[in-house]
Amino acid sequence: MSEVDVKALEIAEGYPVNKWIGVSPRNRALWQRLRALQGRSPVRSVFPAEDAADHLEYRHDGEIVLGLGAAHFMDGIAVSLPVARQWQADTVTVERIELAEDDDGTLDMRHDSVTVRHVSAEPHLDGHVDWIRKTLNEGITTGPRIWDGRAVLYPHLTFLPRVEGQLGSLNPHWVVPVRRTLERLEEAVAAWDPATMAEPEWRTKVSPEGETRKRVCRFTDLDGETRTFDLHARFTPGAGRIHFRLVPEERAIRLAHIGGKIRPDL
C-alpha cells in the first residue's frame, strides 16, 4: 500500500479516486476496505532500523517507492492500483540503494536492481501461486490452519466436513507430519491423468485396507451417499492415518479421516 493520499491518485487522466468513490455505494464500500488496508500498511516500519532512510532506499523510475521497497525487504508481495501501465505486471523491477560496511570498516554505497512480486489485477496471482502455497505451508503450525488453508494449499484434495473437527483437535506433534503427507498427496494427484492411469503415482506410501477392515472405513460422502474410504496414507509418530477415496471425474481425492488408526467402535 501507499503512504500518499490515495484520493489524490488518478484512475485515469482527469478521473481521481475521490470522484470514483462517489459513483456508487459499492465503490464507497470498496474504498472503506482500501482505507483499512492502508491503515495496516507497514512501509517504513518493516525496515531494520528507524534511520533506514539513511542507509536503505528503493527507487522506481527515479522515484522513492516505500511500499515496493517494504515488499522486497520482507520477501513479500506488493499490491497496487492499476492506474498506470508500469503497474500492470506481476513483477516490478526497482533500484535498491544500500549503504553497506566493507570488511575493512569503510562505508560503500551499493546499487543493484531487484525484482518485487506484484499484483494489481487478479490474473497476476497466477505467477505467484507456488510462492503463496509455500509461504502458507511454512506458516501452518496448527490443525485448524491446515483446514483454513486447504483450498489454496491442496486444490486437488477435498475434505468431508468431519475432518474439520479432527484437525481442530490434532495432536501438535502431528501437525507437520500431516502437512507434509497432504503436500505429497497433492503433488501426486496434481500430476494424475485419470484417463490413462487408474490411480496417481503416489509420492508417499498409500495402500488399501484389507477386506475385513473396509467396513470401518465407510463414511457419508458430500452427496449424502455412504462410500468406502479405505485407501490410506500413513504418518508418524504413532499410527497416523489419512483415509480417502479416488474421485477421478474431478481429478481429485476426497479425505474422510485424519488421525489415529480407525478402530471398529469409531
Beta strands, then each sheet from edge to edge (+ up, - down):
strand 1: 10-12
strand 2: 15-16
strand 3: 56-60
strand 4: 63-64
strand 5: 78-79
strand 6: 91-101
strand 7: 107-119
strand 8: 157-159
strand 9: 206-207
strand 10: 218-220
strand 11: 226-228
strand 12: 231-235
strand 13: 240-247
strand 14: 252-260
sheet 1: 1+ 2-
sheet 2: 4+ 3- 6+ 7- 5-
sheet 3: 8+ 14+ 13- 12+ 9-
sheet 4: 10+ 11-
end
